[in-house]
Amino acid sequence: MTSRWLALRRCCAGVSLTLALATSAAAQQTEEIEPRAVGGAGVTTIGIAGFIDTLSSSEEAFPLRVTAHVEVTRFVTSRIALRGGLIGSDRFGGDDADDRPTGPGVPSLQATVAGLFYFSPDAMVSAYVGSEYRAQLTSRADRDAGTVLGVGGLQGAVSSRLSVYVEGGFGFRLTRGDEDERQTRLAGQVGLRIRF
């Protein structure tokens, strides 16, 4: 009787342990775990960045600008995203500020809009390319049609909500300088994007 009772207790303990492990595994499988992904169709991100930016010209010495950037990006398909934002900047060096109260290279507020193509948005890391248009809103010259840039970057998901990115761009102003010279722009930035 005693040996049967011990065998029955061991059997029940084994069944209980098996059921507990199965229940725990099932709970883990049904628990919603958000994947670490850069983007995807319908994803919206808000980004903040700081970067350096400078113009170059054969006729003038433009300053180095330190810039803060706030943006909103929306994936309209699984790979294509539209981005809009605001850039605020301050300047260091270059020609005397009194000689250049308006125009390129002065502290200003700019609006940006961009179209981007992500190569692997469902992965933890994705490269992207695109083009961006910038329009200067303050301290604008009389003739200023804005700036067009080709951009490329690399974005990596740190968590299900947070990504870091590095981006560079090169382009030109649509309006030529006072001496009819082409003015080019080189930009780089490092920032964070928060997924919603």
MARBA-3410 file (N, C-alpha, C, O; in Angstrom, 1 decimal):
196
0.8,-1.2,0.0,0.0,0.0,0.0,0.9,1.2,0.0,0.6,2.2,-0.7 ~ 1.9,1.2,0.8,2.8,2.4,0.9,3.5,2.6,-0.3,3.7,3.7,-0.8 ~ 4.0,1.5,-1.0,4.8,1.7,-2.2,3.9,2.2,-3.3,4.3,3.0,-4.2 ~ 2.6,1.7,-3.3,1.7,2.2,-4.4,1.4,3.6,-4.1,1.4,4.4,-5.1 ~ 1.2,4.0,-2.9,1.0,5.4,-2.6,2.1,6.3,-3.0,1.9,7.4,-3.5
3.4,5.9,-2.7,4.6,6.7,-3.1,4.7,6.8,-4.7,5.0,7.8,-5.2 ~ 4.4,5.7,-5.3,4.4,5.7,-6.8,3.4,6.6,-7.4,3.6,7.4,-8.3 ~ 2.2,6.6,-6.8,1.1,7.5,-7.2,1.5,9.0,-7.0,1.2,9.8,-7.8 ~ 2.1,9.3,-5.8,2.5,10.6,-5.5,3.6,11.1,-6.5,3.5,12.2,-7.0 ~ 4.5,10.2,-6.8,5.6,10.6,-7.8,5.0,10.9,-9.1,5.4,11.8,-9.8
4.0,10.0,-9.5,3.4,10.2,-10.8,2.6,11.5,-10.9,2.7,12.3,-11.9 ~ 1.9,11.8,-9.8,1.1,13.1,-9.8,2.1,14.3,-9.8,1.8,15.3,-10.5 ~ 3.2,14.2,-9.1,4.2,15.3,-9.0,4.8,15.5,-10.4,5.0,16.7,-10.8 ~ 5.1,14.4,-11.1,5.6,14.5,-12.5,4.6,15.2,-13.4,5.0,16.0,-14.3 ~ 3.3,14.8,-13.4,2.3,15.4,-14.2,2.1,16.8,-13.9,2.0,17.6,-14.8
2.1,17.2,-12.6,2.0,18.6,-12.2,3.2,19.4,-12.8,3.0,20.5,-13.3 ~ 4.4,18.9,-12.7,5.6,19.6,-13.2,5.5,19.8,-14.7,5.8,20.8,-15.2 ~ 5.1,18.7,-15.4,4.9,18.8,-16.8,3.9,19.8,-17.2,4.1,20.6,-18.1 ~ 2.7,19.8,-16.5,1.7,20.8,-16.8,2.1,22.2,-16.5,1.8,23.1,-17.3 ~ 2.9,22.4,-15.5,3.4,23.7,-15.1,4.3,24.2,-16.2,4.3,25.4,-16.6
5.2,23.4,-16.7,6.2,23.8,-17.7,5.5,24.1,-19.0,5.8,25.0,-19.7 ~ 4.5,23.2,-19.4,3.7,23.5,-20.6,2.9,24.8,-20.6,2.9,25.5,-21.5 ~ 2.4,25.1,-19.4,1.6,26.3,-19.2,2.5,27.5,-19.3,2.2,28.5,-19.9 ~ 3.7,27.4,-18.7,4.7,28.5,-18.8,5.1,28.7,-20.2,5.2,29.9,-20.7 ~ 5.4,27.7,-21.0,5.8,27.8,-22.4,4.7,28.4,-23.2,5.0,29.2,-24.1
3.5,28.0,-23.0,2.4,28.5,-23.8,2.2,30.0,-23.5,1.9,30.8,-24.4 ~ 2.4,30.4,-22.2,2.2,31.8,-21.9,3.3,32.6,-22.6,3.0,33.7,-23.0 ~ 4.5,32.1,-22.6,5.6,32.8,-23.3,5.3,33.0,-24.8,5.6,34.0,-25.4 ~ 4.7,31.9,-25.4,4.5,32.0,-26.8,3.3,32.9,-27.2,3.4,33.6,-28.2 ~ 2.3,33.0,-26.3,1.2,33.9,-26.6,1.5,35.4,-26.1,0.8,36.3,-26.5
2.5,35.6,-25.3,2.9,36.9,-24.9,3.3,37.7,-26.1,4.1,37.3,-26.9 ~ 2.8,39.0,-26.3,3.1,39.8,-27.4,4.5,40.4,-27.2,4.6,41.2,-26.3 ~ 5.4,40.1,-28.0,6.7,40.6,-28.0,6.9,41.4,-29.3,6.9,40.8,-30.4 ~ 7.1,42.7,-29.2,7.3,43.5,-30.4,8.7,43.3,-30.9,9.7,43.3,-30.2 ~ 8.8,43.0,-32.2,10.1,42.8,-32.8,10.9,44.1,-32.9,10.4,45.2,-33.0
12.2,43.9,-32.9,13.1,45.1,-33.2,13.2,45.3,-34.7,13.9,44.5,-35.4 ~ 12.5,46.3,-35.2,12.6,46.5,-36.7,12.6,48.0,-36.9,12.1,48.8,-36.1 ~ 13.3,48.4,-38.0,13.5,49.8,-38.3,12.1,50.5,-38.7,11.9,51.6,-38.3 ~ 11.3,49.8,-39.5,10.1,50.4,-40.0,9.2,49.3,-40.5,9.2,48.2,-40.2 ~ 8.3,49.8,-41.4,7.3,48.9,-42.0,6.1,49.7,-42.4,5.9,50.9,-41.9
5.2,49.2,-43.2,4.0,49.9,-43.7,3.2,50.4,-42.5,2.9,49.7,-41.6 ~ 2.9,51.7,-42.5,2.0,52.3,-41.5,2.8,52.8,-40.2,2.2,53.4,-39.4 ~ 4.1,52.6,-40.2,4.9,53.0,-39.0,5.2,54.5,-39.1,5.5,55.0,-40.1 ~ 5.0,55.1,-37.9,5.4,56.5,-37.8,6.5,56.7,-36.8,6.4,56.1,-35.7 ~ 7.5,57.5,-37.1,8.6,57.8,-36.1,8.7,59.3,-35.9,8.5,60.1,-36.9
9.2,59.7,-34.7,9.5,61.1,-34.5,11.0,61.0,-34.2,11.5,60.3,-33.3 ~ 11.8,61.9,-34.9,13.2,61.9,-34.7,13.8,63.2,-34.2,13.2,64.3,-34.5 ~ 14.9,63.2,-33.5,15.6,64.4,-33.1,17.1,64.1,-33.5,17.6,63.0,-33.4 ~ 17.8,65.2,-33.9,19.2,65.0,-34.4,19.9,66.3,-34.2,19.3,67.4,-34.1 ~ 21.2,66.2,-34.1,22.1,67.3,-34.2,23.1,67.1,-35.3,23.6,65.9,-35.5
23.5,68.1,-36.1,24.4,67.8,-37.1,25.2,69.1,-37.5,24.8,70.2,-37.1 ~ 26.2,68.9,-38.3,27.0,70.0,-38.9,26.6,70.2,-40.3,26.3,69.2,-41.0 ~ 26.8,71.4,-40.8,26.3,71.7,-42.2,27.1,72.9,-42.7,27.3,73.9,-42.0 ~ 27.6,72.8,-43.9,28.3,74.0,-44.5,28.1,74.1,-46.0,27.9,73.1,-46.6 ~ 28.2,75.3,-46.5,28.1,75.6,-47.9,29.5,75.8,-48.4,30.4,76.3,-47.6
29.8,75.6,-49.7,31.1,76.0,-50.2,30.8,76.8,-51.5,29.9,76.5,-52.3 ~ 31.7,77.7,-51.8,31.6,78.5,-53.0,33.0,79.1,-53.4,33.8,79.3,-52.5 ~ 33.3,79.3,-54.6,34.6,79.8,-55.0,34.7,81.3,-54.7,35.8,81.8,-54.8 ~ 33.6,82.0,-54.4,33.6,83.4,-54.2,33.5,83.9,-52.8,33.9,85.0,-52.4 ~ 33.0,83.0,-51.9,32.7,83.4,-50.5,33.1,82.3,-49.5,33.2,81.1,-49.8
33.4,82.8,-48.3,33.7,81.8,-47.2,32.5,81.7,-46.3,32.2,82.7,-45.6 ~ 31.8,80.6,-46.3,30.6,80.4,-45.5,31.0,79.8,-44.2,32.0,79.1,-44.1 ~ 30.2,80.1,-43.2,30.5,79.5,-41.8,30.1,78.1,-41.7,29.4,77.5,-42.5 ~ 30.7,77.5,-40.6,30.2,76.2,-40.1,29.0,76.4,-39.3,29.0,77.3,-38.4 ~ 27.9,75.6,-39.6,26.7,75.7,-38.8,26.4,74.5,-38.0,26.7,73.4,-38.4
26.0,74.8,-36.7,25.6,73.7,-35.8,24.1,73.7,-35.8,23.5,74.8,-35.6 ~ 23.5,72.6,-36.0,22.1,72.5,-36.3,21.3,71.5,-35.4,21.9,70.4,-35.1 ~ 20.1,71.8,-35.0,19.2,70.9,-34.4,18.0,70.6,-35.3,17.5,71.5,-36.0 ~ 17.6,69.3,-35.4,16.6,68.9,-36.3,15.6,68.0,-35.6,15.9,67.1,-34.9 ~ 14.3,68.4,-35.9,13.1,67.6,-35.4,12.4,67.1,-36.7,12.1,67.9,-37.6
12.0,65.9,-36.7,11.3,65.3,-37.9,10.2,64.4,-37.5,10.1,63.8,-36.4 ~ 9.3,64.1,-38.5,8.3,63.1,-38.4,8.4,62.3,-39.7,8.4,62.9,-40.8 ~ 8.5,61.0,-39.6,8.6,60.1,-40.7,7.4,59.1,-40.7,7.1,58.6,-39.7 ~ 6.9,58.9,-41.9,5.7,58.0,-42.0,6.0,57.0,-43.2,6.3,57.4,-44.3 ~ 6.0,55.7,-42.9,6.1,54.7,-43.9,4.8,54.6,-44.7,3.8,54.1,-44.1
4.8,54.9,-46.0,3.5,54.8,-46.7,3.4,53.4,-47.4,2.3,53.0,-47.7 ~ 4.6,52.8,-47.6,4.6,51.3,-47.9,5.6,50.7,-47.0,6.1,51.3,-46.1 ~ 5.9,49.4,-47.3,6.8,48.7,-46.4,8.2,49.2,-46.6,9.1,49.0,-45.7 ~ 8.6,49.9,-47.7,9.9,50.3,-47.9,10.0,51.9,-48.2,11.1,52.4,-48.0 ~ 9.0,52.5,-48.5,9.0,53.9,-48.9,8.4,54.8,-47.7,7.3,54.5,-47.2
9.2,55.8,-47.3,8.8,56.7,-46.2,8.8,58.1,-46.7,9.7,58.5,-47.5 ~ 7.9,58.9,-46.2,7.9,60.4,-46.4,8.3,61.0,-45.0,7.9,60.6,-44.0 ~ 9.1,62.1,-45.1,9.6,62.7,-43.9,9.5,64.2,-44.0,9.8,64.8,-45.1 ~ 9.1,64.9,-43.0,9.0,66.3,-42.9,9.6,66.8,-41.6,9.5,66.1,-40.6 ~ 10.2,68.0,-41.6,10.7,68.4,-40.3,11.1,69.9,-40.3,10.9,70.6,-41.3
11.7,70.3,-39.2,12.2,71.7,-39.0,13.6,71.6,-38.6,14.0,70.7,-37.8 ~ 14.4,72.6,-39.1,15.8,72.7,-38.7,16.1,74.1,-38.2,15.8,75.0,-38.8 ~ 16.7,74.1,-37.0,17.1,75.4,-36.5,18.7,75.4,-36.4,19.2,74.4,-35.9 ~ 19.3,76.5,-36.7,20.8,76.5,-36.8,21.4,77.8,-36.2,20.8,78.8,-36.2 ~ 22.7,77.6,-35.8,23.5,78.8,-35.4,24.8,78.6,-36.2,25.1,77.5,-36.7
25.6,79.7,-36.2,26.8,79.7,-37.1,28.1,80.0,-36.3,28.1,80.7,-35.3 ~ 29.2,79.5,-36.8,30.5,79.8,-36.3,31.5,80.0,-37.4,31.6,79.2,-38.3 ~ 32.2,81.1,-37.4,33.2,81.4,-38.4,32.7,81.9,-39.7,31.5,82.4,-39.7 ~ 33.4,81.9,-40.8,33.0,82.4,-42.1,33.1,83.9,-42.2,33.8,84.5,-41.4 ~ 32.5,84.4,-43.2,32.5,85.9,-43.4,31.8,86.6,-42.2,31.1,86.0,-41.5
32.1,87.9,-42.1,31.5,88.7,-41.0,30.0,88.6,-41.1,29.4,88.8,-42.2 ~ 29.4,88.4,-40.0,27.9,88.2,-39.9,27.2,89.5,-40.4,26.1,89.5,-40.9 ~ 27.8,90.7,-40.1,27.2,92.0,-40.6,27.1,92.1,-42.1,26.3,92.8,-42.6 ~ 28.0,91.4,-42.8,28.0,91.4,-44.2,27.0,90.5,-44.8,26.6,90.5,-46.0 ~ 26.4,89.6,-44.0,25.5,88.5,-44.5,24.4,88.4,-43.5,24.3,87.4,-42.8
23.5,89.4,-43.4,22.3,89.3,-42.5,21.3,88.3,-43.0,20.5,87.8,-42.2 ~ 21.2,88.0,-44.3,20.2,87.1,-44.8,21.0,86.2,-45.8,22.1,86.4,-46.2 ~ 20.2,85.1,-46.2,20.8,84.2,-47.2,21.3,83.0,-46.6,21.1,82.7,-45.5 ~ 22.1,82.2,-47.4,22.6,80.9,-46.9,23.7,81.1,-45.9,24.5,82.1,-46.0 ~ 23.8,80.2,-45.0,24.9,80.3,-44.0,24.6,81.1,-42.8,25.5,81.2,-41.9
23.5,81.7,-42.7,23.1,82.5,-41.5,22.2,81.7,-40.5,21.6,80.8,-41.0 ~ 22.2,82.0,-39.3,21.3,81.3,-38.4,19.9,81.5,-38.9,19.4,82.6,-39.2 ~ 19.2,80.3,-39.0,17.8,80.4,-39.6,17.0,79.2,-39.2,17.5,78.2,-38.5 ~ 15.7,79.3,-39.5,14.8,78.2,-39.4,14.4,77.7,-40.8,14.1,78.5,-41.6 ~ 14.5,76.4,-41.0,14.2,75.8,-42.3,13.2,74.7,-42.2,13.2,74.0,-41.2
12.4,74.5,-43.2,11.5,73.4,-43.3,12.1,72.4,-44.3,12.7,72.8,-45.3 ~ 11.9,71.1,-44.0,12.4,70.1,-44.9,11.3,69.1,-45.3,10.4,68.8,-44.5 ~ 11.4,68.5,-46.5,10.5,67.4,-46.9,11.4,66.4,-47.7,12.2,66.8,-48.5 ~ 11.2,65.1,-47.4,12.1,64.1,-48.1,11.3,62.9,-48.4,10.3,62.5,-47.7 ~ 11.7,62.2,-49.4,11.2,60.8,-49.8,12.4,59.9,-49.6,13.5,60.1,-50.1
12.1,58.8,-48.9,13.2,57.8,-48.6,12.8,56.4,-49.0,11.7,56.0,-48.9 ~ 13.9,55.6,-49.4,13.7,54.2,-49.7,14.5,53.4,-48.8,15.8,53.6,-48.8 ~ 13.9,52.5,-48.0,14.6,51.7,-47.0,14.8,50.3,-47.7,13.9,49.7,-48.2 ~ 16.1,49.8,-47.6,16.4,48.5,-48.2,15.9,47.3,-47.4,15.4,46.3,-48.0 ~ 15.9,47.3,-46.1,15.5,46.2,-45.3,14.8,46.7,-44.0,15.3,46.5,-42.9
13.6,47.4,-44.1,13.0,48.0,-43.0,12.5,47.0,-41.9,12.3,47.4,-40.8 ~ 12.3,45.8,-42.3,11.8,44.8,-41.3,12.9,44.2,-40.5,12.7,43.4,-39.6 ~ 14.1,44.6,-40.8,15.3,44.1,-40.1,15.7,45.0,-38.9,15.1,46.1,-38.8 ~ 16.6,44.6,-38.1,17.1,45.5,-37.0,18.0,46.6,-37.5,18.1,47.7,-36.9 ~ 18.6,46.4,-38.7,19.4,47.5,-39.3,19.0,47.6,-40.8,18.9,46.6,-41.5
18.9,48.9,-41.2,18.6,49.1,-42.6,19.3,50.3,-43.2,19.3,51.4,-42.5 ~ 19.8,50.2,-44.4,20.4,51.3,-45.1,19.2,52.0,-45.8,18.2,51.3,-46.2 ~ 19.3,53.3,-46.1,18.3,54.0,-46.9,18.9,55.1,-47.7,19.9,55.6,-47.4 ~ 18.2,55.4,-48.8,18.6,56.5,-49.7,17.4,57.3,-50.0,16.2,56.9,-49.9 ~ 17.6,58.5,-50.5,16.4,59.4,-50.9,16.9,60.7,-51.3,18.0,61.0,-51.5
15.9,61.6,-51.4,16.2,63.0,-51.8,15.4,63.9,-50.8,14.3,63.6,-50.4 ~ 16.0,65.1,-50.6,15.4,66.0,-49.6,15.4,67.4,-50.2,16.3,67.8,-50.9 ~ 14.3,68.2,-49.9,14.2,69.6,-50.3,14.2,70.4,-49.0,13.4,70.1,-48.1 ~ 15.0,71.5,-48.9,15.0,72.4,-47.8,14.6,73.8,-48.2,15.2,74.3,-49.2 ~ 13.7,74.4,-47.5,13.3,75.8,-47.7,13.6,76.6,-46.5,13.2,76.3,-45.4
14.4,77.7,-46.7,14.7,78.6,-45.5,13.6,79.5,-45.2,13.0,80.1,-46.1 ~ 13.1,79.5,-44.0,11.9,80.2,-43.6,12.3,81.6,-43.0,11.5,82.5,-43.2 ~ 13.4,81.7,-42.3,13.8,83.0,-41.7,15.2,83.4,-42.3,15.9,82.6,-42.8 ~ 15.5,84.7,-42.2,16.7,85.3,-42.8,17.0,84.8,-44.2,18.1,84.5,-44.6 ~ 15.9,84.8,-45.0,15.9,84.3,-46.3,16.4,85.5,-47.3,15.9,86.6,-47.1
17.2,85.1,-48.3,17.6,86.1,-49.3,16.4,86.4,-50.2,15.4,85.6,-50.3 ~ 16.5,87.5,-51.0,15.4,87.9,-51.9,15.2,86.8,-52.9,14.0,86.4,-53.3 ~ 16.3,86.2,-53.4,16.2,85.1,-54.4,16.6,83.9,-53.7,17.8,83.7,-53.5 ~ 15.7,83.0,-53.4,16.1,81.7,-52.8,15.0,80.7,-53.1,13.9,80.8,-52.6 ~ 15.4,79.7,-53.9,14.5,78.7,-54.3,14.7,77.4,-53.5,14.0,76.4,-53.8
15.5,77.5,-52.5,15.7,76.3,-51.6,16.9,75.5,-52.0,17.7,75.9,-52.9 ~ 17.1,74.3,-51.4,18.2,73.4,-51.6,17.7,72.0,-51.8,16.7,71.6,-51.1 ~ 18.3,71.3,-52.8,18.0,69.9,-53.0,19.2,69.1,-52.7,20.3,69.4,-53.0 ~ 19.0,68.0,-51.9,20.0,67.1,-51.5,19.7,65.6,-51.8,18.6,65.2,-51.7 ~ 20.7,64.9,-52.2,20.6,63.4,-52.2,21.1,63.0,-50.8,22.2,63.4,-50.3
20.4,62.1,-50.1,20.7,61.7,-48.8,20.8,60.1,-48.7,20.2,59.4,-49.5 ~ 21.7,59.7,-47.8,21.8,58.2,-47.5,22.1,58.0,-46.1,22.8,58.9,-45.5 ~ 21.6,56.9,-45.5,21.9,56.7,-44.1,21.8,55.3,-43.7,21.5,54.4,-44.5 ~ 22.0,55.1,-42.4,22.0,53.7,-41.8,21.2,53.9,-40.5,21.6,54.7,-39.7 ~ 20.2,53.1,-40.3,19.3,53.1,-39.1,19.3,51.8,-38.5,19.1,50.8,-39.1
19.5,51.8,-37.1,19.5,50.5,-36.4,18.5,50.6,-35.2,18.5,51.6,-34.5 ~ 17.8,49.5,-35.0,16.8,49.5,-33.9,17.5,49.0,-32.6,18.1,47.9,-32.6 ~ 17.5,49.9,-31.6,18.1,49.6,-30.3,17.1,48.8,-29.5,17.5,47.9,-28.7 ~ 15.8,49.1,-29.6,14.7,48.4,-28.9,13.5,48.4,-29.9,13.6,48.8,-31.0 ~ 12.4,47.9,-29.4,11.2,47.9,-30.3,10.7,49.3,-30.6,9.9,49.5,-31.5
11.1,50.3,-29.8,10.6,51.6,-30.0,11.7,52.6,-30.4,11.4,53.6,-31.0 ~ 12.9,52.4,-30.1,14.0,53.3,-30.3,15.0,52.9,-31.3,15.5,51.7,-31.3 ~ 15.3,53.8,-32.3,16.4,53.6,-33.3,17.4,54.7,-33.2,17.1,55.8,-32.8 ~ 18.6,54.4,-33.6,19.6,55.4,-33.8,20.0,55.4,-35.3,19.8,54.4,-36.0 ~ 20.4,56.6,-35.8,20.7,56.6,-37.2,21.8,57.6,-37.5,22.1,58.5,-36.7
22.5,57.4,-38.6,23.6,58.2,-39.1,23.2,58.5,-40.5,22.9,57.6,-41.3 ~ 23.2,59.8,-40.9,22.8,60.2,-42.3,23.7,61.3,-42.8,24.2,62.1,-42.1 ~ 24.0,61.2,-44.1,24.8,62.2,-44.8,24.0,62.6,-46.1,23.2,61.9,-46.6 ~ 24.4,63.8,-46.5,23.7,64.3,-47.7,24.6,65.3,-48.5,25.5,66.0,-47.9 ~ 24.4,65.4,-49.8,25.1,66.3,-50.6,24.2,66.8,-51.7,23.4,66.1,-52.3
24.2,68.2,-51.9,23.3,68.7,-52.9,23.7,70.2,-53.3,24.9,70.5,-53.1 ~ 22.8,70.9,-53.8,23.1,72.3,-54.2,21.9,73.2,-54.0,20.7,72.7,-54.0 ~ 22.1,74.5,-53.9,21.1,75.5,-53.9,20.5,75.6,-55.3,21.2,75.6,-56.3 ~ 19.2,75.8,-55.4,18.5,76.0,-56.7,18.7,77.4,-57.2,18.5,77.6,-58.4 ~ 19.1,78.3,-56.4,19.5,79.7,-56.8,21.0,79.9,-56.8,21.6,79.5,-55.8
21.5,80.4,-57.8,23.0,80.6,-57.9,23.3,81.8,-57.0,22.5,82.6,-56.6 ~ 24.7,81.9,-56.7,25.2,83.0,-55.9,25.2,84.3,-56.6,24.8,84.4,-57.8 ~ 25.7,85.4,-55.9,25.8,86.7,-56.5,26.7,86.8,-57.7,26.4,87.6,-58.6 ~ 27.7,85.9,-57.8,28.6,85.9,-59.0,28.2,84.8,-59.9,29.0,84.4,-60.7 ~ 26.9,84.4,-59.9,26.4,83.3,-60.7,27.1,82.0,-60.6,27.2,81.2,-61.5
27.6,81.7,-59.3,28.3,80.5,-59.1,27.3,79.5,-58.4,26.4,79.9,-57.8 ~ 27.6,78.2,-58.7,26.8,77.1,-58.1,27.2,77.0,-56.6,28.4,76.9,-56.3 ~ 26.3,76.9,-55.7,26.6,76.7,-54.3,26.2,75.3,-53.9,25.0,75.0,-54.0 ~ 27.1,74.6,-53.3,26.8,73.2,-52.9,26.7,73.1,-51.4,27.1,73.9,-50.7 ~ 26.0,72.0,-51.0,25.8,71.8,-49.6,26.2,70.4,-49.2,25.8,69.5,-49.9
26.9,70.3,-48.1,27.3,69.0,-47.5,26.8,68.9,-46.1,27.0,69.9,-45.3 ~ 26.1,67.9,-45.8,25.4,67.8,-44.4,25.6,66.4,-43.9,25.7,65.4,-44.6 ~ 25.7,66.3,-42.6,25.8,65.0,-41.9,25.1,65.1,-40.5,25.1,66.2,-39.9 ~ 24.5,64.1,-40.1,23.7,64.1,-38.8,23.7,62.8,-38.1,23.8,61.7,-38.8 ~ 23.6,62.8,-36.8,23.4,61.6,-36.0,22.2,61.9,-35.1,22.2,62.9,-34.5
21.3,60.9,-35.0,20.2,61.2,-34.1,19.4,59.9,-33.7,19.9,58.8,-33.9 ~ 18.3,60.2,-33.1,17.4,59.1,-32.5,16.0,59.2,-33.2,15.6,60.3,-33.5 ~ 15.4,58.1,-33.4,14.0,58.0,-33.9,13.2,57.1,-32.9,13.6,56.0,-32.6 ~ 12.0,57.6,-32.5,11.1,56.9,-31.7,9.9,56.4,-32.5,9.3,57.2,-33.2 ~ 9.7,55.1,-32.4,8.6,54.5,-33.2,7.3,54.5,-32.5,7.2,54.3,-31.2
6.2,54.8,-33.2,4.8,54.8,-32.6,3.9,53.8,-33.4,2.8,53.7,-33.0
END
